[in-house]
Amino acid sequence: MQKDGFKPEMFHVAAGVAEHGTLVLDATGRIYRCGEAGERMLGASQDELVGRRISDFISGLHIGGSSPSYAARYLVYLCGDGEWRKFEAVDAGGRRFPIELNLSRTMTEGKEIFLLNVRRPGKADDA
């Protein structure tokens, strides 16, 4: 286990279901960590993704607003119902694709973080 409590194996592609993964966001909507599935979906390495706003990759996910507190409140709002939402994403190469996401929040080492679960619909049989 890594120092911050995240295990690399939490990011994976399961056989027989659509490609999916989890990206860890900070309270301002910046990517804090991602795994191989997130790297593949977004077409960039973790080093290239960390620190970037998730809204750079997911159209219609307007995180940033006028202040960091707005971003945090919007992320909390998106966590509210736990439903999967449909968006359009764009990878680092400019290719657009449909993506579904849901969001949850947690605390680690005294910091609020958000777990952005993403999946590509239609890539494999749905469970």
TORTI-399609 format. One line per 8 residues: number of its first residue (from 0); their letters; for each residue x, y, z of N, C-alpha, C, CB. Coordinates in Angstrom, 1 decimal. Glycine has a CB too. Layout:
! TORTI-399609
NUM	A	X Y Z X Y Z X Y Z X Y Z ~ ...
! end
This chain:
! TORTI-399609
0	MQKDGFKP	0.9 -1.2 0.0 0.0 0.0 0.0 0.9 1.2 0.0 -1.0 0.0 1.2 ~ 0.4 2.2 -0.8 1.2 3.5 -0.8 0.9 4.3 0.4 0.9 4.2 -2.1 ~ 1.8 5.3 0.7 1.7 6.1 1.8 0.4 6.8 2.0 2.8 7.2 1.8 ~ -0.2 7.2 0.9 -1.5 7.9 1.0 -2.7 7.0 1.1 -1.6 8.8 -0.2 ~ -2.5 5.7 1.1 -3.6 4.8 1.4 -4.3 4.3 0.1 -4.7 5.5 2.2 ~ -3.9 4.7 -1.1 -4.5 4.2 -2.3 -3.7 3.1 -2.9 -4.6 5.3 -3.4 ~ -4.4 2.0 -3.2 -3.7 0.8 -3.8 -3.8 0.9 -5.3 -4.4 -0.4 -3.2 ~ -2.7 0.6 -6.0 -2.8 0.7 -7.5 -3.8 -0.3 -8.0 -1.4 0.3 -8.0
8	EMFHVAAG	-4.1 -1.4 -7.3 -5.0 -2.4 -7.9 -6.5 -1.9 -7.8 -4.9 -3.7 -7.1 ~ -6.7 -0.8 -7.2 -8.1 -0.3 -7.2 -8.5 0.3 -8.6 -8.3 0.8 -6.2 ~ -7.5 0.4 -9.5 -7.7 0.9 -10.8 -7.5 -0.3 -11.8 -6.8 2.1 -11.2 ~ -8.6 -0.7 -12.5 -8.4 -1.9 -13.3 -9.5 -1.9 -14.4 -8.5 -3.1 -12.5 ~ -9.3 -2.9 -15.3 -10.3 -3.2 -16.2 -10.8 -4.6 -16.0 -9.8 -3.0 -17.7 ~ -12.1 -4.7 -15.7 -12.6 -6.1 -15.3 -13.1 -6.7 -16.6 -13.8 -5.9 -14.3 ~ -12.9 -8.0 -16.7 -13.3 -8.8 -17.9 -14.8 -8.8 -17.9 -12.7 -10.2 -17.9 ~ -15.4 -8.7 -19.1 -16.8 -8.9 -19.3 -17.7 -7.6 -19.0 -17.3 -10.0 -18.5
16	VAEHGTLV	-17.0 -6.5 -18.6 -17.8 -5.3 -18.4 -17.1 -4.2 -19.1 -17.9 -5.0 -16.8 ~ -17.8 -3.0 -19.2 -17.2 -1.9 -19.9 -15.9 -1.4 -19.2 -18.2 -0.7 -19.9 ~ -15.0 -0.8 -19.9 -13.8 -0.3 -19.3 -14.1 0.7 -18.2 -12.8 0.3 -20.4 ~ -13.5 0.6 -17.1 -13.8 1.5 -16.0 -12.6 1.7 -15.2 -15.0 1.0 -15.2 ~ -12.6 2.8 -14.4 -11.5 3.1 -13.5 -11.9 4.2 -12.6 -10.2 3.5 -14.3 ~ -11.0 4.6 -11.7 -11.3 5.7 -10.8 -10.1 6.7 -10.8 -11.4 5.1 -9.3 ~ -10.5 7.9 -10.9 -9.6 9.0 -10.8 -9.8 9.7 -9.4 -9.7 10.0 -12.0 ~ -8.8 10.1 -8.8 -8.9 10.8 -7.5 -8.7 12.3 -7.8 -7.8 10.2 -6.5
24	LDATGRIY	-9.7 13.1 -7.3 -9.6 14.5 -7.5 -9.5 15.2 -6.2 -10.9 15.0 -8.2 ~ -8.8 16.3 -6.2 -8.8 17.2 -5.0 -10.0 18.0 -4.9 -7.5 18.1 -4.9 ~ -10.2 18.8 -3.9 -11.4 19.6 -3.7 -11.6 20.7 -4.8 -11.4 20.2 -2.4 ~ -10.6 21.0 -5.6 -10.7 22.0 -6.6 -11.0 21.4 -8.0 -9.4 22.8 -6.7 ~ -11.1 20.0 -8.0 -11.4 19.3 -9.3 -10.1 19.0 -10.1 -12.2 20.2 -10.1 ~ -9.0 19.1 -9.5 -7.7 18.7 -10.2 -7.4 17.2 -9.9 -6.5 19.6 -9.7 ~ -6.9 16.6 -10.9 -6.6 15.1 -10.8 -5.4 15.0 -9.8 -6.2 14.5 -12.2 ~ -5.6 14.2 -8.8 -4.6 13.9 -7.8 -3.9 12.6 -8.1 -5.3 13.9 -6.4
32	RCGEAGER	-4.6 11.7 -8.6 -4.1 10.3 -8.9 -5.0 9.6 -9.9 -3.9 9.5 -7.6 ~ -4.5 8.7 -10.7 -5.3 7.9 -11.5 -4.5 6.6 -11.8 -5.7 8.5 -12.8 ~ -5.1 5.6 -12.3 -4.5 4.4 -12.6 -4.4 4.1 -14.1 -5.2 3.2 -11.9 ~ -4.0 2.9 -14.4 -3.9 2.5 -15.8 -5.1 2.7 -16.7 -3.4 1.1 -15.9 ~ -6.3 2.3 -16.1 -7.5 2.5 -16.9 -7.8 4.0 -17.2 -8.7 1.9 -16.1 ~ -7.6 4.8 -16.2 -7.8 6.3 -16.5 -6.8 6.8 -17.5 -7.6 7.0 -15.1 ~ -5.6 6.3 -17.4 -4.5 6.7 -18.4 -5.0 6.3 -19.8 -3.2 6.1 -18.0 ~ -5.4 5.1 -19.9 -5.9 4.6 -21.2 -7.1 5.4 -21.8 -6.2 3.1 -21.2
40	MLGASQDE	-8.0 5.6 -20.9 -9.2 6.4 -21.4 -8.9 7.8 -21.8 -10.3 6.4 -20.3 ~ -8.0 8.4 -21.0 -7.7 9.8 -21.3 -6.5 10.0 -22.2 -7.5 10.6 -20.0 ~ -5.8 8.9 -22.5 -4.7 9.0 -23.5 -3.5 9.7 -23.0 -5.2 9.6 -24.7 ~ -3.2 9.6 -21.7 -2.0 10.3 -21.2 -1.6 9.5 -19.9 -2.4 11.8 -20.8 ~ -0.3 9.7 -19.6 0.2 9.0 -18.4 -0.2 9.8 -17.2 1.8 9.0 -18.5 ~ -0.1 9.1 -16.0 -0.5 9.7 -14.8 0.3 11.0 -14.5 -0.2 8.7 -13.6 ~ 1.6 11.0 -14.9 2.4 12.2 -14.8 1.9 13.3 -15.6 3.9 11.9 -15.2 ~ 1.3 13.1 -16.7 0.7 14.1 -17.6 -0.7 14.5 -17.1 0.6 13.6 -19.0
48	LVGRRISD	-1.3 13.7 -16.3 -2.7 14.0 -15.8 -2.7 14.7 -14.5 -3.5 12.7 -15.8 ~ -1.8 14.3 -13.6 -1.8 14.9 -12.2 -1.7 16.4 -12.3 -0.7 14.2 -11.4 ~ -2.6 17.0 -11.6 -2.5 18.5 -11.5 -3.5 19.2 -12.5 -1.2 19.0 -11.7 ~ -3.9 18.4 -13.5 -4.8 19.0 -14.5 -6.3 19.0 -14.0 -4.7 18.2 -15.9 ~ -7.1 19.9 -14.4 -8.5 19.9 -14.1 -9.2 18.8 -14.8 -9.1 21.3 -14.4 ~ -10.1 18.1 -14.1 -10.9 17.1 -14.8 -11.7 17.7 -15.9 -11.7 16.3 -13.8 ~ -12.1 18.9 -15.7 -13.0 19.6 -16.7 -12.2 19.8 -18.1 -13.4 20.9 -16.2 ~ -10.9 19.6 -18.1 -10.1 19.6 -19.3 -10.5 18.4 -20.2 -8.6 19.7 -19.0
56	FISGLHIG	-11.0 17.4 -19.6 -11.2 16.1 -20.2 -12.7 15.7 -20.4 -10.5 15.0 -19.5 ~ -13.5 16.3 -19.5 -14.9 15.9 -19.5 -15.8 17.2 -19.8 -15.4 15.2 -18.2 ~ -16.4 17.2 -21.0 -17.2 18.4 -21.4 -18.4 18.4 -20.5 -17.6 18.3 -22.9 ~ -18.8 19.6 -20.1 -20.0 19.8 -19.3 -19.8 19.6 -17.8 -21.0 18.9 -19.7 ~ -18.6 19.2 -17.4 -18.3 19.0 -16.0 -17.6 20.3 -15.6 -17.4 17.7 -15.7 ~ -18.3 21.4 -15.3 -17.8 22.7 -15.0 -17.3 22.8 -13.6 -18.8 23.8 -15.4 ~ -16.1 22.4 -13.4 -15.5 22.5 -12.0 -14.5 23.6 -12.1 -14.9 21.2 -11.5 ~ -14.5 24.5 -11.3 -13.6 25.6 -11.3 -14.3 26.9 -10.9 -12.9 25.8 -12.7
64	GSSPSYAA	-15.3 27.2 -11.7 -16.1 28.4 -11.3 -15.3 29.6 -10.9 -17.1 28.0 -10.2 ~ -15.9 30.3 -10.0 -15.2 31.6 -9.6 -14.3 31.4 -8.5 -16.3 32.6 -9.3 ~ -14.3 30.3 -7.8 -13.5 30.1 -6.6 -13.3 28.6 -6.2 -14.0 30.9 -5.4 ~ -12.2 28.3 -5.5 -12.0 26.9 -5.0 -13.2 26.4 -4.2 -10.8 26.8 -4.2 ~ -13.8 27.3 -3.4 -15.0 26.9 -2.6 -16.2 26.5 -3.5 -15.4 27.9 -1.6 ~ -16.3 27.2 -4.6 -17.4 26.8 -5.6 -17.1 25.5 -6.1 -17.5 27.9 -6.8 ~ -15.9 25.2 -6.5 -15.5 23.9 -7.1 -15.9 22.8 -6.1 -14.1 23.8 -7.5 ~ -15.5 23.0 -4.8 -15.7 22.0 -3.8 -17.2 21.8 -3.6 -15.1 22.4 -2.5
72	RYLVYLCG	-18.0 22.8 -3.6 -19.5 22.7 -3.4 -20.1 22.0 -4.6 -20.1 24.1 -3.2 ~ -19.6 22.3 -5.8 -20.2 21.6 -7.0 -19.8 20.1 -6.9 -19.6 22.2 -8.3 ~ -18.6 19.8 -6.5 -18.3 18.3 -6.4 -19.1 17.7 -5.4 -16.8 18.2 -6.0 ~ -19.4 18.3 -4.2 -20.2 17.7 -3.2 -21.6 17.5 -3.8 -20.3 18.7 -2.0 ~ -22.1 18.5 -4.5 -23.5 18.4 -5.2 -23.5 17.2 -6.1 -23.8 19.7 -6.0 ~ -22.5 16.9 -6.9 -22.5 15.8 -7.8 -22.4 14.5 -7.0 -21.3 15.9 -8.7 ~ -21.9 14.5 -5.8 -21.8 13.3 -5.0 -23.2 12.9 -4.4 -20.9 13.4 -3.9 ~ -24.1 13.8 -4.4 -25.4 13.7 -3.7 -26.2 12.4 -3.9 -26.2 14.8 -4.1
80	DGEWRKFE	-26.4 12.1 -5.2 -27.3 10.9 -5.4 -26.7 9.6 -5.8 -28.3 11.3 -6.5 ~ -25.4 9.7 -6.1 -24.6 8.5 -6.4 -25.0 7.9 -7.8 -24.9 7.4 -5.4 ~ -25.8 8.6 -8.6 -26.2 8.1 -9.9 -25.1 8.3 -10.9 -27.4 8.9 -10.4 ~ -25.1 7.4 -11.9 -24.2 7.6 -13.0 -24.7 8.6 -13.9 -24.0 6.2 -13.8 ~ -23.9 9.5 -14.4 -24.2 10.6 -15.3 -23.5 10.5 -16.6 -23.9 12.0 -14.6 ~ -24.1 10.9 -17.7 -23.5 10.7 -19.0 -22.9 12.1 -19.4 -24.5 10.3 -20.0 ~ -21.7 12.0 -19.9 -21.0 13.2 -20.4 -20.2 12.8 -21.7 -20.0 13.7 -19.3 ~ -19.6 13.8 -22.3 -18.7 13.5 -23.4 -17.3 13.8 -22.9 -19.1 14.3 -24.7
88	AVDAGGRR	-16.4 12.9 -23.2 -15.0 13.2 -22.8 -14.1 13.4 -24.0 -14.4 12.0 -21.9 ~ -13.0 13.9 -23.8 -12.0 14.1 -24.9 -10.7 13.7 -24.3 -12.0 15.6 -25.4 ~ -10.0 12.8 -25.1 -8.7 12.4 -24.6 -7.6 13.4 -24.9 -8.3 11.0 -25.1 ~ -6.4 13.1 -24.5 -5.2 14.0 -24.7 -5.0 14.2 -26.2 -4.0 13.5 -24.1 ~ -5.4 13.3 -27.1 -5.2 13.4 -28.5 -6.4 14.1 -29.2 -5.0 12.0 -29.1 ~ -7.4 14.6 -28.5 -8.5 15.3 -29.0 -9.6 14.4 -29.5 -8.0 16.1 -30.2 ~ -9.6 13.1 -29.3 -10.7 12.2 -29.7 -11.8 12.3 -28.6 -10.1 10.8 -29.8 ~ -13.0 12.4 -29.1 -14.2 12.5 -28.2 -14.8 11.1 -28.1 -15.2 13.5 -28.8
96	FPIELNLS	-15.4 10.9 -26.9 -16.0 9.6 -26.7 -17.0 9.8 -25.5 -15.0 8.5 -26.4 ~ -18.1 8.9 -25.5 -19.0 9.0 -24.4 -18.4 8.4 -23.1 -20.3 8.2 -24.8 ~ -18.8 9.0 -22.0 -18.3 8.5 -20.8 -19.4 8.7 -19.7 -17.0 9.3 -20.3 ~ -19.4 7.8 -18.8 -20.3 7.9 -17.7 -19.5 8.0 -16.4 -21.3 6.6 -17.6 ~ -20.1 8.7 -15.4 -19.3 8.9 -14.2 -20.2 9.0 -13.0 -18.4 10.1 -14.3 ~ -19.7 8.6 -11.9 -20.3 9.0 -10.6 -19.2 9.4 -9.7 -21.1 7.7 -10.0 ~ -19.6 10.0 -8.6 -18.6 10.7 -7.7 -19.0 10.4 -6.3 -18.6 12.2 -8.0 ~ -17.9 10.2 -5.5 -18.1 10.1 -4.1 -17.0 10.9 -3.4 -18.1 8.6 -3.6
104	RTMTEGKE	-17.2 11.1 -2.1 -16.1 11.9 -1.4 -15.7 11.2 -0.1 -16.6 13.3 -1.1 ~ -14.5 11.4 0.3 -14.0 10.8 1.5 -12.9 11.8 2.0 -13.4 9.4 1.2 ~ -12.4 11.4 3.2 -11.3 12.2 3.8 -10.1 11.2 3.9 -11.7 12.8 5.2 ~ -9.0 11.7 3.6 -7.7 11.0 3.9 -6.7 11.9 4.3 -7.3 10.2 2.6 ~ -6.0 11.6 5.4 -4.9 12.4 5.9 -5.4 13.8 6.1 -3.7 12.4 5.0 ~ -6.7 14.0 6.6 -7.2 15.3 6.9 -7.6 16.1 5.7 -6.3 16.0 7.7 ~ -7.6 15.5 4.5 -7.9 16.2 3.2 -9.2 15.6 2.6 -6.8 16.2 2.2 ~ -10.1 16.5 2.2 -11.2 16.0 1.4 -10.8 15.7 0.0 -12.4 17.0 1.4
112	IFLLNVRR	-11.1 14.4 -0.4 -10.8 14.0 -1.8 -12.1 13.5 -2.4 -9.7 13.0 -1.9 ~ -12.1 13.4 -3.7 -13.3 12.9 -4.5 -12.8 11.8 -5.4 -13.9 14.0 -5.3 ~ -13.6 10.7 -5.3 -13.3 9.5 -6.2 -14.3 9.6 -7.4 -13.5 8.2 -5.4 ~ -13.7 9.8 -8.5 -14.5 9.9 -9.8 -14.4 8.6 -10.5 -14.0 11.1 -10.7 ~ -15.5 7.8 -10.4 -15.6 6.6 -11.1 -16.0 6.8 -12.5 -16.5 5.6 -10.4 ~ -15.3 6.3 -13.5 -15.6 6.6 -14.9 -15.7 5.2 -15.6 -14.5 7.4 -15.6 ~ -16.6 5.2 -16.6 -16.7 4.0 -17.4 -17.1 4.4 -18.8 -17.7 3.0 -16.8 ~ -16.6 3.6 -19.8 -16.9 3.8 -21.2 -18.1 2.9 -21.5 -15.7 3.6 -22.1
120	PGKADDA	-19.2 3.4 -21.8 -20.4 2.5 -22.1 -20.2 1.9 -23.5 -21.7 3.3 -22.0 ~ -20.7 0.7 -23.6 -20.8 0.0 -24.9 -19.5 -0.6 -25.4 -21.2 1.0 -25.9 ~ -18.4 -0.6 -24.6 -17.2 -1.2 -25.0 -17.2 -2.7 -24.8 -16.0 -0.7 -24.2 ~ -18.1 -3.2 -23.9 -18.2 -4.7 -23.6 -19.6 -4.9 -23.2 -17.1 -5.1 -22.6 ~ -19.9 -6.2 -22.9 -21.2 -6.5 -22.4 -21.4 -5.9 -21.1 -21.4 -8.1 -22.3 ~ -22.6 -5.3 -20.9 -23.0 -4.8 -19.6 -23.4 -5.9 -18.7 -24.1 -3.7 -19.7 ~ -23.1 -5.7 -17.4 -23.4 -6.8 -16.4 -24.9 -6.7 -16.1 -22.6 -6.6 -15.1
! end
